[in-house]
Amino acid sequence: MSSSEDLSLFQDMIARFLDQEADPHYEAWEAAGEVPRDFWLKLGEAGMLAVDLDEDYGGTGADFSITQMVIEEISRRGYGGLASGYNIHSNIVIPYLEHLASEEQKQEWLPRMASGEVMSAIAMTEPGAGSDLAAIKTRATRCEDGWQLDGSKIFITNGMQADLVIVCAKTDPSAGAKGVSLFLVDSHLPGFSRGKPIKKIGQHASDTAELFFDQLRLPESALLGEEGAGFAYLMQELPRERLGVGSQALGAMEGALALTLDYVQERKAFGQRIADFQNTRFKLAEVRAQIDMARAYFDRCVDLYRQGKMTPTDAAILKLQLSEMQCRTIDECLQLFGGYGYTLEYPISRFYVDARIQTLYAGTSEIMKEVIARSLLGK
């Protein structure tokens, strides 16, 4: 477990880094619709892209909770797009390779992912298949020198910039969920193409793409883990993915509350500060209480994950409650800004629109409820 000194060191380091390298530029990244590659390289140089990856592969070798802390700090500043891109690369894709890849695959990709030279994405969702992964149509067919990949994916975070994409594909269409496999796809290969960047209501700095695979030939070594085990691998890695969503939610709620506290103590109405109205004080108290309750459950899940005991149900409860709470509490915060909260001039508006996706990606709230219900009642 990380010592308090390690946590403090990383907190100071990421704060200083964001002060210098993100704060002056983030508005421009939002306008451009992506975070530039040189920023990812700077993150890698600072040792912040693969915080808990083993040092043998270019990581820092710290506790995985520090990766969650980095996500939270980015989110606290209202950088939801950056937080999502970082979460995908550092908290999801890198652990997939660390846990599932062969030694050859690890040596090929992980050091360059840790440095920022290679950016990554994971491609599961399709135009006709979201949470129902058994319904995916992307097909990987065996051929004499490996595999041929055909199909498409949509809503892929980091999709426009990714050099490496973990692609979820059917290798046995007759086997349902047991016919799904994962592949490491180099985006520079012939047959790989991208659509135009997908425009979204929030998280503008997170580049989001539709990907196409047209007779894309992959070597045998592109298979990640065992053939047909893809669905099991996805379930295995979901707890960490949903911890990342929880980190984003906690950071964003803390950041929105801090902005709101500053505003209500400065703004006046009817001859007194907004902060002096009982309604304001009660709303702020409710937000604070909800955040603290959320953090207690989040910390419990971190401990369970560290012990290898965090269940899919734990992850579903965490994801459901914290993402819904993020939308609800930030809505309450924006309300206290009055009309100013609806303007782009005030950062609270970005917290608001960036929050909305949190109840949709990594499994919708409805799917989370179904997972929890099945744990209670069975199928």
Contacts in CASP RR format, 6 or more apart in sequence:
PFRMAT RR
TARGET T0000
AUTHOR 0000-0000-0000
METHOD contacts of the structure
MODEL  1
MSSSEDLSLFQDMIARFLDQEADPHYEAWEAAGEVPRDFWLKLGEAGMLA
VDLDEDYGGTGADFSITQMVIEEISRRGYGGLASGYNIHSNIVIPYLEHL
ASEEQKQEWLPRMASGEVMSAIAMTEPGAGSDLAAIKTRATRCEDGWQLD
GSKIFITNGMQADLVIVCAKTDPSAGAKGVSLFLVDSHLPGFSRGKPIKK
IGQHASDTAELFFDQLRLPESALLGEEGAGFAYLMQELPRERLGVGSQAL
GAMEGALALTLDYVQERKAFGQRIADFQNTRFKLAEVRAQIDMARAYFDR
CVDLYRQGKMTPTDAAILKLQLSEMQCRTIDECLQLFGGYGYTLEYPISR
FYVDARIQTLYAGTSEIMKEVIARSLLGK
1 63 0 8 1.000
1 65 0 8 1.000
1 306 0 8 1.000
2 62 0 8 1.000
2 63 0 8 1.000
2 65 0 8 1.000
2 66 0 8 1.000
6 62 0 8 1.000
6 63 0 8 1.000
6 66 0 8 1.000
7 65 0 8 1.000
7 66 0 8 1.000
7 69 0 8 1.000
10 51 0 8 1.000
10 62 0 8 1.000
10 66 0 8 1.000
10 69 0 8 1.000
10 70 0 8 1.000
11 69 0 8 1.000
11 73 0 8 1.000
13 46 0 8 1.000
13 48 0 8 1.000
14 48 0 8 1.000
14 69 0 8 1.000
14 70 0 8 1.000
14 73 0 8 1.000
14 74 0 8 1.000
15 73 0 8 1.000
17 42 0 8 1.000
17 43 0 8 1.000
17 46 0 8 1.000
17 48 0 8 1.000
18 73 0 8 1.000
18 74 0 8 1.000
18 77 0 8 1.000
18 79 0 8 1.000
21 39 0 8 1.000
21 42 0 8 1.000
22 39 0 8 1.000
22 74 0 8 1.000
22 77 0 8 1.000
22 79 0 8 1.000
22 82 0 8 1.000
23 77 0 8 1.000
25 39 0 8 1.000
26 77 0 8 1.000
26 79 0 8 1.000
26 82 0 8 1.000
26 205 0 8 1.000
29 35 0 8 1.000
29 36 0 8 1.000
29 39 0 8 1.000
29 82 0 8 1.000
29 205 0 8 1.000
30 204 0 8 1.000
30 205 0 8 1.000
30 350 0 8 1.000
31 204 0 8 1.000
32 205 0 8 1.000
33 197 0 8 1.000
33 204 0 8 1.000
33 205 0 8 1.000
33 206 0 8 1.000
33 207 0 8 1.000
34 160 0 8 1.000
34 161 0 8 1.000
34 197 0 8 1.000
34 205 0 8 1.000
34 206 0 8 1.000
34 207 0 8 1.000
35 81 0 8 1.000
35 82 0 8 1.000
35 85 0 8 1.000
35 205 0 8 1.000
35 206 0 8 1.000
35 207 0 8 1.000
37 119 0 8 1.000
37 161 0 8 1.000
40 49 0 8 1.000
40 89 0 8 1.000
40 116 0 8 1.000
40 119 0 8 1.000
41 115 0 8 1.000
41 116 0 8 1.000
41 117 0 8 1.000
43 49 0 8 1.000
43 86 0 8 1.000
43 116 0 8 1.000
44 50 0 8 1.000
44 114 0 8 1.000
44 115 0 8 1.000
44 116 0 8 1.000
45 115 0 8 1.000
47 59 0 8 1.000
47 60 0 8 1.000
47 114 0 8 1.000
48 60 0 8 1.000
48 70 0 8 1.000
48 90 0 8 1.000
49 86 0 8 1.000
49 89 0 8 1.000
49 90 0 8 1.000
49 94 0 8 1.000
49 113 0 8 1.000
49 114 0 8 1.000
49 115 0 8 1.000
49 116 0 8 1.000
50 57 0 8 1.000
50 58 0 8 1.000
50 59 0 8 1.000
50 60 0 8 1.000
50 90 0 8 1.000
50 94 0 8 1.000
50 110 0 8 1.000
50 113 0 8 1.000
50 114 0 8 1.000
51 59 0 8 1.000
51 60 0 8 1.000
51 61 0 8 1.000
51 62 0 8 1.000
51 64 0 8 1.000
51 66 0 8 1.000
51 67 0 8 1.000
51 70 0 8 1.000
51 90 0 8 1.000
52 59 0 8 1.000
52 60 0 8 1.000
52 61 0 8 1.000
52 62 0 8 1.000
52 63 0 8 1.000
52 64 0 8 1.000
52 66 0 8 1.000
52 67 0 8 1.000
53 59 0 8 1.000
53 60 0 8 1.000
53 61 0 8 1.000
53 94 0 8 1.000
53 98 0 8 1.000
53 110 0 8 1.000
53 114 0 8 1.000
54 61 0 8 1.000
54 98 0 8 1.000
55 61 0 8 1.000
57 98 0 8 1.000
57 106 0 8 1.000
57 107 0 8 1.000
57 110 0 8 1.000
57 111 0 8 1.000
57 114 0 8 1.000
58 110 0 8 1.000
58 111 0 8 1.000
58 114 0 8 1.000
58 115 0 8 1.000
59 110 0 8 1.000
59 114 0 8 1.000
60 66 0 8 1.000
63 306 0 8 1.000
64 240 0 8 1.000
64 305 0 8 1.000
64 306 0 8 1.000
65 302 0 8 1.000
65 306 0 8 1.000
67 90 0 8 1.000
67 91 0 8 1.000
68 91 0 8 1.000
68 243 0 8 1.000
68 244 0 8 1.000
68 247 0 8 1.000
68 302 0 8 1.000
69 247 0 8 1.000
70 86 0 8 1.000
70 90 0 8 1.000
71 83 0 8 1.000
71 86 0 8 1.000
71 87 0 8 1.000
71 91 0 8 1.000
71 244 0 8 1.000
71 247 0 8 1.000
71 248 0 8 1.000
72 247 0 8 1.000
72 248 0 8 1.000
72 250 0 8 1.000
72 251 0 8 1.000
72 254 0 8 1.000
73 251 0 8 1.000
74 80 0 8 1.000
74 82 0 8 1.000
74 83 0 8 1.000
74 86 0 8 1.000
75 83 0 8 1.000
75 247 0 8 1.000
75 248 0 8 1.000
75 249 0 8 1.000
75 250 0 8 1.000
75 251 0 8 1.000
75 252 0 8 1.000
75 255 0 8 1.000
76 251 0 8 1.000
76 252 0 8 1.000
76 254 0 8 1.000
76 255 0 8 1.000
76 258 0 8 1.000
77 255 0 8 1.000
78 252 0 8 1.000
78 255 0 8 1.000
78 347 0 8 1.000
78 350 0 8 1.000
78 351 0 8 1.000
78 354 0 8 1.000
79 205 0 8 1.000
80 203 0 8 1.000
80 205 0 8 1.000
80 206 0 8 1.000
80 248 0 8 1.000
80 252 0 8 1.000
80 350 0 8 1.000
80 354 0 8 1.000
81 202 0 8 1.000
81 203 0 8 1.000
81 204 0 8 1.000
81 205 0 8 1.000
81 206 0 8 1.000
81 354 0 8 1.000
82 205 0 8 1.000
82 206 0 8 1.000
83 248 0 8 1.000
84 157 0 8 1.000
84 203 0 8 1.000
84 206 0 8 1.000
84 248 0 8 1.000
84 357 0 8 1.000
84 361 0 8 1.000
85 157 0 8 1.000
85 158 0 8 1.000
85 206 0 8 1.000
87 241 0 8 1.000
87 244 0 8 1.000
87 245 0 8 1.000
87 247 0 8 1.000
87 248 0 8 1.000
88 120 0 8 1.000
88 121 0 8 1.000
88 122 0 8 1.000
88 157 0 8 1.000
88 158 0 8 1.000
89 113 0 8 1.000
89 119 0 8 1.000
89 120 0 8 1.000
89 121 0 8 1.000
89 158 0 8 1.000
91 240 0 8 1.000
91 241 0 8 1.000
91 243 0 8 1.000
91 244 0 8 1.000
91 247 0 8 1.000
92 122 0 8 1.000
92 237 0 8 1.000
92 240 0 8 1.000
92 241 0 8 1.000
93 113 0 8 1.000
93 120 0 8 1.000
93 121 0 8 1.000
93 122 0 8 1.000
93 164 0 8 1.000
93 166 0 8 1.000
94 110 0 8 1.000
94 113 0 8 1.000
94 114 0 8 1.000
94 120 0 8 1.000
95 237 0 8 1.000
95 240 0 8 1.000
96 122 0 8 1.000
96 166 0 8 1.000
96 182 0 8 1.000
96 224 0 8 1.000
96 233 0 8 1.000
96 237 0 8 1.000
97 105 0 8 1.000
97 106 0 8 1.000
97 109 0 8 1.000
97 110 0 8 1.000
97 113 0 8 1.000
97 184 0 8 1.000
97 224 0 8 1.000
98 106 0 8 1.000
98 110 0 8 1.000
99 236 0 8 1.000
99 237 0 8 1.000
100 182 0 8 1.000
100 224 0 8 1.000
100 225 0 8 1.000
100 233 0 8 1.000
101 109 0 8 1.000
101 110 0 8 1.000
101 184 0 8 1.000
101 224 0 8 1.000
101 225 0 8 1.000
102 221 0 8 1.000
102 225 0 8 1.000
104 221 0 8 1.000
105 184 0 8 1.000
105 221 0 8 1.000
105 224 0 8 1.000
109 118 0 8 1.000
109 164 0 8 1.000
109 184 0 8 1.000
112 118 0 8 1.000
113 119 0 8 1.000
113 120 0 8 1.000
113 164 0 8 1.000
118 163 0 8 1.000
118 164 0 8 1.000
119 158 0 8 1.000
119 161 0 8 1.000
119 162 0 8 1.000
119 163 0 8 1.000
119 164 0 8 1.000
120 158 0 8 1.000
120 162 0 8 1.000
120 163 0 8 1.000
120 164 0 8 1.000
120 165 0 8 1.000
120 166 0 8 1.000
121 156 0 8 1.000
121 157 0 8 1.000
121 158 0 8 1.000
121 159 0 8 1.000
121 162 0 8 1.000
121 164 0 8 1.000
121 165 0 8 1.000
121 166 0 8 1.000
122 156 0 8 1.000
122 165 0 8 1.000
122 166 0 8 1.000
122 168 0 8 1.000
123 153 0 8 1.000
123 156 0 8 1.000
123 159 0 8 1.000
123 165 0 8 1.000
123 166 0 8 1.000
123 167 0 8 1.000
123 168 0 8 1.000
123 185 0 8 1.000
123 211 0 8 1.000
124 130 0 8 1.000
124 133 0 8 1.000
124 136 0 8 1.000
124 153 0 8 1.000
124 168 0 8 1.000
124 234 0 8 1.000
125 153 0 8 1.000
125 154 0 8 1.000
125 155 0 8 1.000
125 156 0 8 1.000
126 136 0 8 1.000
126 137 0 8 1.000
126 138 0 8 1.000
126 151 0 8 1.000
126 152 0 8 1.000
126 153 0 8 1.000
126 154 0 8 1.000
127 152 0 8 1.000
127 154 0 8 1.000
127 210 0 8 1.000
128 135 0 8 1.000
128 137 0 8 1.000
129 135 0 8 1.000
129 136 0 8 1.000
129 137 0 8 1.000
131 363 0 8 1.000
131 364 0 8 1.000
131 367 0 8 1.000
133 168 0 8 1.000
133 177 0 8 1.000
133 180 0 8 1.000
133 231 0 8 1.000
133 234 0 8 1.000
134 176 0 8 1.000
134 177 0 8 1.000
134 180 0 8 1.000
134 231 0 8 1.000
136 168 0 8 1.000
136 169 0 8 1.000
136 170 0 8 1.000
136 180 0 8 1.000
137 151 0 8 1.000
137 170 0 8 1.000
138 149 0 8 1.000
138 150 0 8 1.000
138 151 0 8 1.000
138 152 0 8 1.000
138 153 0 8 1.000
138 167 0 8 1.000
138 168 0 8 1.000
138 169 0 8 1.000
138 170 0 8 1.000
138 213 0 8 1.000
139 149 0 8 1.000
139 150 0 8 1.000
139 151 0 8 1.000
139 169 0 8 1.000
139 170 0 8 1.000
139 171 0 8 1.000
139 173 0 8 1.000
140 147 0 8 1.000
140 148 0 8 1.000
140 149 0 8 1.000
140 167 0 8 1.000
140 169 0 8 1.000
140 170 0 8 1.000
140 171 0 8 1.000
140 181 0 8 1.000
140 183 0 8 1.000
140 218 0 8 1.000
141 147 0 8 1.000
141 148 0 8 1.000
141 150 0 8 1.000
141 171 0 8 1.000
142 171 0 8 1.000
143 217 0 8 1.000
145 217 0 8 1.000
145 219 0 8 1.000
145 220 0 8 1.000
146 217 0 8 1.000
146 218 0 8 1.000
146 219 0 8 1.000
146 220 0 8 1.000
146 222 0 8 1.000
147 183 0 8 1.000
147 217 0 8 1.000
147 218 0 8 1.000
147 219 0 8 1.000
147 220 0 8 1.000
147 222 0 8 1.000
147 223 0 8 1.000
148 215 0 8 1.000
148 216 0 8 1.000
148 217 0 8 1.000
148 218 0 8 1.000
149 167 0 8 1.000
149 169 0 8 1.000
149 183 0 8 1.000
149 185 0 8 1.000
149 213 0 8 1.000
149 216 0 8 1.000
149 217 0 8 1.000
149 218 0 8 1.000
150 213 0 8 1.000
150 214 0 8 1.000
150 215 0 8 1.000
150 216 0 8 1.000
151 212 0 8 1.000
151 213 0 8 1.000
151 214 0 8 1.000
152 210 0 8 1.000
152 211 0 8 1.000
152 212 0 8 1.000
152 213 0 8 1.000
153 167 0 8 1.000
153 210 0 8 1.000
153 211 0 8 1.000
154 198 0 8 1.000
154 210 0 8 1.000
154 211 0 8 1.000
155 198 0 8 1.000
155 208 0 8 1.000
155 210 0 8 1.000
155 361 0 8 1.000
156 162 0 8 1.000
156 165 0 8 1.000
156 208 0 8 1.000
156 209 0 8 1.000
156 210 0 8 1.000
156 211 0 8 1.000
157 206 0 8 1.000
157 207 0 8 1.000
157 208 0 8 1.000
157 361 0 8 1.000
158 206 0 8 1.000
158 207 0 8 1.000
159 165 0 8 1.000
159 194 0 8 1.000
159 207 0 8 1.000
159 208 0 8 1.000
159 209 0 8 1.000
159 211 0 8 1.000
160 194 0 8 1.000
160 197 0 8 1.000
160 207 0 8 1.000
160 208 0 8 1.000
160 209 0 8 1.000
161 207 0 8 1.000
162 187 0 8 1.000
163 186 0 8 1.000
163 187 0 8 1.000
163 188 0 8 1.000
164 184 0 8 1.000
164 185 0 8 1.000
164 186 0 8 1.000
164 187 0 8 1.000
165 184 0 8 1.000
165 185 0 8 1.000
165 187 0 8 1.000
165 211 0 8 1.000
166 182 0 8 1.000
166 183 0 8 1.000
166 184 0 8 1.000
166 185 0 8 1.000
166 224 0 8 1.000
167 182 0 8 1.000
167 183 0 8 1.000
167 185 0 8 1.000
167 211 0 8 1.000
167 213 0 8 1.000
168 180 0 8 1.000
168 181 0 8 1.000
168 182 0 8 1.000
168 230 0 8 1.000
168 234 0 8 1.000
169 180 0 8 1.000
169 181 0 8 1.000
169 182 0 8 1.000
169 183 0 8 1.000
170 179 0 8 1.000
170 180 0 8 1.000
170 181 0 8 1.000
171 179 0 8 1.000
171 180 0 8 1.000
171 181 0 8 1.000
171 227 0 8 1.000
171 228 0 8 1.000
172 178 0 8 1.000
172 179 0 8 1.000
172 228 0 8 1.000
173 179 0 8 1.000
175 228 0 8 1.000
177 231 0 8 1.000
178 228 0 8 1.000
178 231 0 8 1.000
179 228 0 8 1.000
179 230 0 8 1.000
179 231 0 8 1.000
180 228 0 8 1.000
180 230 0 8 1.000
180 231 0 8 1.000
180 234 0 8 1.000
181 223 0 8 1.000
181 224 0 8 1.000
181 226 0 8 1.000
181 227 0 8 1.000
181 228 0 8 1.000
181 229 0 8 1.000
181 230 0 8 1.000
182 223 0 8 1.000
182 224 0 8 1.000
182 225 0 8 1.000
182 230 0 8 1.000
182 233 0 8 1.000
182 234 0 8 1.000
183 218 0 8 1.000
183 222 0 8 1.000
183 223 0 8 1.000
183 224 0 8 1.000
184 222 0 8 1.000
184 223 0 8 1.000
184 224 0 8 1.000
185 192 0 8 1.000
185 213 0 8 1.000
185 216 0 8 1.000
185 218 0 8 1.000
185 222 0 8 1.000
186 192 0 8 1.000
189 216 0 8 1.000
189 217 0 8 1.000
189 218 0 8 1.000
190 216 0 8 1.000
190 217 0 8 1.000
191 212 0 8 1.000
191 213 0 8 1.000
191 214 0 8 1.000
191 215 0 8 1.000
191 216 0 8 1.000
192 211 0 8 1.000
192 212 0 8 1.000
192 213 0 8 1.000
192 216 0 8 1.000
193 211 0 8 1.000
193 212 0 8 1.000
193 214 0 8 1.000
194 209 0 8 1.000
194 210 0 8 1.000
194 211 0 8 1.000
194 212 0 8 1.000
195 209 0 8 1.000
195 210 0 8 1.000
195 211 0 8 1.000
195 212 0 8 1.000
197 207 0 8 1.000
197 208 0 8 1.000
197 209 0 8 1.000
198 208 0 8 1.000
198 209 0 8 1.000
198 210 0 8 1.000
200 206 0 8 1.000
200 208 0 8 1.000
200 357 0 8 1.000
201 353 0 8 1.000
201 356 0 8 1.000
202 350 0 8 1.000
202 353 0 8 1.000
202 354 0 8 1.000
202 356 0 8 1.000
202 357 0 8 1.000
203 353 0 8 1.000
203 354 0 8 1.000
203 357 0 8 1.000
224 233 0 8 1.000
225 233 0 8 1.000
235 312 0 8 1.000
238 312 0 8 1.000
238 315 0 8 1.000
238 362 0 8 1.000
239 301 0 8 1.000
239 305 0 8 1.000
239 310 0 8 1.000
239 311 0 8 1.000
239 312 0 8 1.000
239 314 0 8 1.000
239 315 0 8 1.000
240 305 0 8 1.000
241 315 0 8 1.000
241 362 0 8 1.000
242 315 0 8 1.000
242 316 0 8 1.000
242 318 0 8 1.000
242 319 0 8 1.000
242 362 0 8 1.000
243 298 0 8 1.000
243 301 0 8 1.000
243 302 0 8 1.000
243 305 0 8 1.000
243 310 0 8 1.000
243 315 0 8 1.000
243 318 0 8 1.000
245 318 0 8 1.000
245 319 0 8 1.000
245 322 0 8 1.000
245 323 0 8 1.000
245 358 0 8 1.000
245 361 0 8 1.000
245 362 0 8 1.000
246 298 0 8 1.000
246 318 0 8 1.000
246 319 0 8 1.000
246 322 0 8 1.000
246 323 0 8 1.000
247 298 0 8 1.000
248 326 0 8 1.000
248 358 0 8 1.000
249 294 0 8 1.000
249 322 0 8 1.000
249 323 0 8 1.000
249 325 0 8 1.000
249 326 0 8 1.000
249 355 0 8 1.000
249 358 0 8 1.000
250 291 0 8 1.000
250 294 0 8 1.000
250 295 0 8 1.000
250 298 0 8 1.000
250 322 0 8 1.000
252 326 0 8 1.000
252 330 0 8 1.000
252 351 0 8 1.000
252 354 0 8 1.000
252 355 0 8 1.000
253 287 0 8 1.000
253 290 0 8 1.000
253 291 0 8 1.000
253 294 0 8 1.000
253 325 0 8 1.000
253 326 0 8 1.000
253 329 0 8 1.000
253 330 0 8 1.000
254 291 0 8 1.000
255 351 0 8 1.000
256 329 0 8 1.000
256 330 0 8 1.000
256 333 0 8 1.000
256 334 0 8 1.000
256 348 0 8 1.000
256 351 0 8 1.000
257 284 0 8 1.000
257 287 0 8 1.000
257 288 0 8 1.000
257 291 0 8 1.000
257 329 0 8 1.000
257 333 0 8 1.000
259 333 0 8 1.000
259 346 0 8 1.000
259 347 0 8 1.000
259 348 0 8 1.000
259 351 0 8 1.000
260 284 0 8 1.000
260 287 0 8 1.000
260 333 0 8 1.000
260 336 0 8 1.000
260 337 0 8 1.000
260 348 0 8 1.000
261 275 0 8 1.000
261 284 0 8 1.000
263 274 0 8 1.000
263 336 0 8 1.000
263 337 0 8 1.000
263 340 0 8 1.000
263 346 0 8 1.000
263 348 0 8 1.000
264 273 0 8 1.000
264 274 0 8 1.000
264 275 0 8 1.000
264 280 0 8 1.000
264 284 0 8 1.000
264 336 0 8 1.000
265 273 0 8 1.000
265 274 0 8 1.000
265 275 0 8 1.000
266 273 0 8 1.000
267 273 0 8 1.000
267 274 0 8 1.000
268 274 0 8 1.000
269 277 0 8 1.000
274 280 0 8 1.000
274 336 0 8 1.000
275 281 0 8 1.000
280 336 0 8 1.000
283 332 0 8 1.000
283 335 0 8 1.000
283 336 0 8 1.000
284 336 0 8 1.000
286 329 0 8 1.000
286 332 0 8 1.000
287 329 0 8 1.000
287 332 0 8 1.000
287 333 0 8 1.000
290 325 0 8 1.000
290 328 0 8 1.000
290 329 0 8 1.000
291 325 0 8 1.000
291 329 0 8 1.000
294 321 0 8 1.000
294 322 0 8 1.000
294 325 0 8 1.000
297 317 0 8 1.000
297 318 0 8 1.000
297 321 0 8 1.000
297 322 0 8 1.000
298 318 0 8 1.000
298 322 0 8 1.000
301 310 0 8 1.000
301 314 0 8 1.000
301 315 0 8 1.000
301 318 0 8 1.000
304 310 0 8 1.000
304 311 0 8 1.000
304 314 0 8 1.000
311 375 0 8 1.000
312 371 0 8 1.000
312 375 0 8 1.000
313 371 0 8 1.000
313 372 0 8 1.000
313 375 0 8 1.000
316 367 0 8 1.000
316 368 0 8 1.000
316 369 0 8 1.000
316 371 0 8 1.000
316 372 0 8 1.000
317 368 0 8 1.000
317 372 0 8 1.000
319 362 0 8 1.000
319 363 0 8 1.000
319 368 0 8 1.000
320 365 0 8 1.000
320 368 0 8 1.000
320 369 0 8 1.000
320 372 0 8 1.000
322 358 0 8 1.000
323 358 0 8 1.000
323 359 0 8 1.000
323 365 0 8 1.000
324 359 0 8 1.000
324 365 0 8 1.000
326 355 0 8 1.000
326 358 0 8 1.000
327 355 0 8 1.000
327 356 0 8 1.000
327 358 0 8 1.000
327 359 0 8 1.000
330 348 0 8 1.000
330 351 0 8 1.000
330 352 0 8 1.000
330 355 0 8 1.000
331 352 0 8 1.000
333 348 0 8 1.000
333 351 0 8 1.000
334 341 0 8 1.000
334 342 0 8 1.000
334 348 0 8 1.000
334 349 0 8 1.000
334 351 0 8 1.000
334 352 0 8 1.000
337 346 0 8 1.000
337 348 0 8 1.000
340 346 0 8 1.000
341 348 0 8 1.000
341 349 0 8 1.000
341 352 0 8 1.000
342 349 0 8 1.000
343 349 0 8 1.000
344 350 0 8 1.000
359 365 0 8 1.000
END
